[in-house]
Amino acid sequence: MSALRTETEMMDLILTKAAEDDRILAVYMNGSRTNPHAPKDLFQDYDIVYVVRETAPFVTDRTWVDYFGERLMIQEPDKNDAAVGKPVNNHKSYTYLMLFTDGNRIDLHVETVASMQEGYESDSLTVPLLDKAGILPSIAPATDQDYRVKKPTEAEFLNSCNEFWWCLQNVAKGIWRDELPYAKEMFEQVVRVPLNEMVSWWIGHKHGFQVATGKMGKYFNVYLPKNMWLQYEQTYSGPNVKACWTSIFAATSLFSALAKELAKEFHFMYRQFDEDNMLLYLRHVQGLPADAKTIF
C-alpha cells in the first residue's frame, strides 16, 4: 500500500490527463464530492465524467487508465453486462471503476457529446471542471435538492404501510419453516424498504423536507434522535430465531410510531386494523410449535 494521495493531487491528475488528451473535450464531476452537505472523509469516490469525441479508443485500449496509478482492482460494468448478454452501448458510454493501492477510488465514465447532452442537466449534483470545446451547458451551482426526501402523497404513504405489514407474514413463515435465507432476504430486501421509507419521511418532515438521508439511509444516524437510532439498530439481527423475532418486533414498534405520527401530521389515514391483525398473527406464529398441523 502507498500513502493516500490528497484531493488536490487527485484532481490535478484527473484534469491534467484531460487537458493533455485531445480526444477529451470536457470534464465534469458528480457524486458526494460535489455535495456541500455530504460528510467529507477519506473514502469519498471521485465520480468523474470525460466527454470525448468517440468512446471506441477508450474502450479498445484499456491501458490508458494506468495513468491514474497502481490499482488494487478494477471493474468494468459494461464489459460484465455484455458478457452475460445484457444490452450495452459502448459507442455511447463506458465506465471504469478503479480502486488504487493508496485507497483512492475513481469512478470514471467516458461518454460522447450526445450522451452528455441527454443527462448533464438531470443531476443537481453536477460540477463542471473543464470545458475545452465549450460544450457543457450552463447549470446552477451544485445542490442536493434532487436527493432530498420528498413529502409522500397519501397513496404513497398507504402503499408503504400496506407493504410493510403484509410482507411480514412471509418473514414469519420463513422463520417457522427454518428457511433462514428466505426469511432474511424477505426482511432485508422487502420489508426494510417501506421501513426505510417511513424513517426517511419522518426525518424529512422534521427538517422541512430540506435534507437528504443518503443512499440506503446512510445518514439515518445523523438525523434520528439517539433513542430512535438505537431502536433502528435493533431491526438488524443475527442468525438465530430469537434474534430474528427481536428485530421484527423492533421494526414493527418503530414503524408504527413513525407512521402514526406522520398520519396525524399530514392528515392521512392509518389502517390500525392491519397493524393489530398482523401483530396478532406474528405473535401467534412466533409461539407455534415446529410440528403444528394448523396455524390457528
N, C-alpha and C positions, 0 to 999 in steps of 0.2 A: 504494500500500500504506500501511497505517497501523500504529501501534505495537501490539504484541501485548498484548491485554487479559490481566490476571492471572487466576489461578484464582479468586481472591476476587471479582473483577469479574464474571466469567462466571457463577459460582454465584449471585451476587446478582441478576443479570439473569434467570436461569432461574427462581429462586424468587420473585422479585417478580412476574413475569408470572403465575405460578401462583397466588400469593396474591391478586392483584387480579382475576383472571378467575373469576367464579362457576361457569363451566362446567367448570373443572378442580377435581377433588376431591382428588387426591393426586399426589405426585411421588416417583419412585424412580430410582435410578441403578444401572447395572451396567457391566461392562467393566473395562479396566485401571486406571481411576482408583479403583476400589473394592478393588483387589488390593494388599495390603500388600507383596507380594514383587515386583511389577512395577516395572521401572525408571521413574523419573519423568523426563519430558522435555517439550519444548515442542510435540511432535507428538501428544500423547495427546488422543484424542477425548473429548467429553462425551457419554456414552451415556445419554440421558435418556428417561424414560417419563412422560408425563402420563396419568393415569387420568381419564377425562372422562365426563360424563353420556351423551353421544352423540357419535359421531365426525363426523357429517354436517357440522356447522358448520365444522369444522376442515379439511374436505376441499373443500367447495364454495367457500369463501372462502380462497384461498391467500395473501392479502395479510397475514394475521395474523403470519406468520413474519418479516415485515420488521422486526418489533420487535427481533429479535436482532442486527441490524446489516447493514451493506452486504456483499453476497455476491459472491464470485468465481464461484461455480457452485452449482447445486442439483440433486439427483437425487431423483426420487420413484419408488422401485422398484415400488410397487403400480400406479401410473399406467402405467409402462413395461410391466409384465407384462400389464395389461389390454389395452394397445394391440396386443399380439401374440397375444391370445387365451388367455393363461394365466389360470387361475381365481384371483380375488382376492375378499376380503370386506371392502370398505371400511366396512361398518357395524360391523365388529368392531374393526378397527385400521387405522392408516395411518402411513406413515413419511416423514419429510423428512430427507434427508442434506444438510447445508449446510456449505460451506467459505466462510469470511469473508475479507474483504480484509486483516485483521490476521493471518491464518494459522490462527486457531482454527477448530475444526470441531465442530459439534453434530450428532449422530445422534439426531433427535427422533422418538419413537414415541408416537402417541396411541392409546389403547385404552379400551374400555369396562370397567366393573367386572367383568363376566362374563369378559372376556378376561384381565384381571389375575388373577382367581381361578384360572384354568386354569394359569397359568405362573409366578406370582410366587415360589413356593417351590421351583421347579425349578432355579434357578440359584444356586449358593452365593456368587457374586459379586454380591449384591444388597444395596443400602443404601437404606433409606427416608429421604427428605429432607423430606417434608411430607405430612401426612395431615389435611386439613381436615374430612373426613367420617368419620374413624375406621374406614376400610375395609381398611387394609393389615394382613394377618395378622402376628402376631409371628414374627420369624425370628431365627436366631442371627447373631452378627457375621459380616461377610463374610470368606470364606476361599477360597483357590484349590483346595480339596480336590477339587472336581468336575473340575478340569482337570489334576490330577497324573497322571503316567504310571502306568499300572496294569500289574502283572506279567502277562505273557501266559500263556495256557494252552499246553500242548504243541501242541495242534491249531492255535492261532493262530500259534505260532512256526513250525511246519512249513509252514503255508499261506503265510506270508510268505516263507520260504526258497524254496518251490516257485515262487511268483510271480516273485520276483527272477530266479532262474536261468532259468526258462522263457522269460520275455519278452525276455531279452537277445538271443535269436535273431532277434527281429523288428527290433531295433535294428541288428544286424549286416547283415541282408539289405537294410535300408533304406539303409545306407551304401554297400553294394556296388552297389545299383541307382542310386545317385546321387539318391536321393529324400530330400533333406535335411529337408523339413518333416515327413515321416513318421518318419524316424529320430529327429529331435529331439523330436517330440511323444511318441513311444513311450518315449523315455528319461525325459523330464521328467515326463510325466503318468502313466506306468505304472510304470516301473522304479524311479523315485525314491520312490514310495510305500512299498514294502517296505524300501528302503534307509533312509528316514527312520524307519520303524517300528523297525528294528533299532537305529539310533542312539538313539532315544528310550528303548527298553527298556534299553539298556546304561547310559545316563545314569541312568534311574530306579533300576536295580539298585545303581549306585554310591552313590546317595543314599537308599537305603532306601525308594524309591518315595514320597518326600515332596516331590518337586519337579515343576514343570510346565515343559516345554520350549518352550511358546508355540506360537501358531498358525503352521503351516508350518515348525516347527522354528526359529523366530526367535531362540531363546535357546541354540541349539547351541554357539555360540562362547563362551558364558558357562560352560558345564558341561564341554565336551570339553577334554582336555589339549591343549596348543598343537600338538604334533606331529600329533595326530589331527585337530584342526581344520584344519590345513594340508592334510592328506590329503583331508579332506572338501571343501575348497575346490577341489581338483583334479578333483572329479567334475563341475565345470562347465567347459564348453569353448566355444571359438569355432566358426566355421562350417566350417573346413577339415577334411578327412578325418583327418589326423594328430592333430589336437586332439580329434576325436571319439573316436578309439580310445584316446587317453591318458586321457580322462575315464572311459571304460568300464572300463579296467583299474584305474584308481584306485578306482572304485566296487566292483569285484569283490574287490580286495585288502582294502578296508576292511570290506565286508560279511562276507567270510569270517572275518576276525579277530574281529569282534564276535560273530558268530553262534556260532562255535566256543567262545568264552569263555562265552557265555550258556548254551549247551547243556551245558557242563561244570558250570557253577554250578547250573543248575536240574535237572540230570539228565534232559535232553531228548535225543531222538535228533537227530543231524545227518546228512543224506544226503550224505556226501562224494562218493559216486558221481555225484550230479547236478552238483556243482561241478566235479569233474575232467572230466567229459564236456563240459560247456558251455564250460569254458576251452579245451579242445582244439578245439571247434567254432569258437569266436570267433577263436582264433589262426589257424585254417585259413582262415576267411573273410577275415580281415584280409589274408592274403597271396594271395588268389585273384585271378587276372588278370581284368580287366574283360570279356574276350572268352571266359571259361571256358565250356565246354559241359557240364561235370559239376561237382558240388560236391566230391566226394571222388575 
